[in-house]
Amino acid sequence: MLLSQIVKELTLDQLTDFHGAERTVGGVYVADLISLVMANAKQDDLWLTHQGHQNIVALASLLRLSCVVIGGGMRCQEETIRKANEEKISLFGSTLPIYELAGRLYVCGLQPSAYAEMD
């Protein structure tokens, strides 16, 4: 599914310049722990989180994620937005709970990217 379609379907709030509107989103990864995202998210994933600090930009750039969606009405730091624009990472916000966002993405046909393995 194209990122532009997801933004429209979920009526996401654009926080940064919109990069990659025609980029295909491969899956969805939902987590707030940076270490989990680093270990399990895949390139072209859409990352759902509550985090709004600069580390999300660094990780999205490193993993080449399609975008980051900050849900639950959480705020994003201005420095994070500035850095995301520099790195050409699309950040979006939503007042919807992460649970609902994930459900809507699933209904749209997007699958979870990965599951953390539990020992």
N, C-alpha and C positions, 0 to 999 in steps of 0.2 A: 504494500500500500504506500502511496506517495505521502511524504510529509505534509504537503499542502492539503491533502484530503483529510488527514488526521486533525490538523489545526482547525479546519472548517467544521468537521464532525463534532469535535469536542469544544468548540468555541473557546480556544485557548487564548490567553492574553499574551501578546508578543512583548517580550522584555528587552530583546536585542534586535539588531538588524536581522532580517530573515534570510538566513543562508541555507541553501540546499532545498528549496521548495519542491524541486522535482526529484529529490533523493528518495530512494526506496527504503522504507523502514523494514528491517529484517525480523525484528522481534521486540519484545518488551522485557526490561529488567526492572524489578521493583526492590529497592533496598535503600537504607539510609547509612549503612556502614560502608565507608569507602573501601575497606579491605574486601568485603564481599563483592562489591561491584568490580573491583580490580581483578578478582579471581574468577568471576563468573560471567560478566557481561561480554557481549561479542560486538565486533565491528558492525555498524549500521543499526544497532539497537537504539530504541527510545528508552531513556532512563527516567523512571518516576521516583521522585524523592521529596523529602521535606527540607532538605539542606539548601542553603542559599549562600554559602561561603565560597571563596575563590578556589578551593580544592576541587569543586565539582567541574570547573572549567578545565583545570589541568588534567583531570581524569578523562573527561569527555574528549579532549584533544588527543591524549595518549592512546585511548582505545578506538578513536575515530567513530564515536557514537553519532547517530543521526541528530540527536538533540537531547536536551534535558528539560523535563517538565517538573516544575516545583508545585506540588499540590497542597491541598488543605488550607489555602489562603496564606501560606507562609511567605514571608518577605524575603527578597533577594537583596543582598548588599549592593550598593552603587558601584563599589570597586569590582565586584563580581561581574556586573553587567559591562563595565568598561573593558575588563579583561576578556570577556566572552566576545565582545565585538572585535577586539584586536586579533583574537584567535579564530574568528569566524565560526564560533559555536553558537547555535541557536538555542536561546533559553526562552521558555514559556512558563506562564503561571496559570493557576486555576484555583478557584475557591472550592472546587469539588474535592471531597476526600479522595485520597489515593485509592482506596478500595473501589470507589465508584469509577474513577478514571480507568483503573485496570479492567474492571468489568466491561466498560464501554469499548475499550480497545479489543478485548476478547470477542465481543459481539461483532466488531468490525472485521474479525478474521485474523487478528494478530495473535500469535502464540507467545507464551513465556519463552524467553531466550534460554534460560538454564535454571537448574535447581542446584542449590548447594548440597553437596553430599554430606550426610551426617554419619559419623562413625559411632 
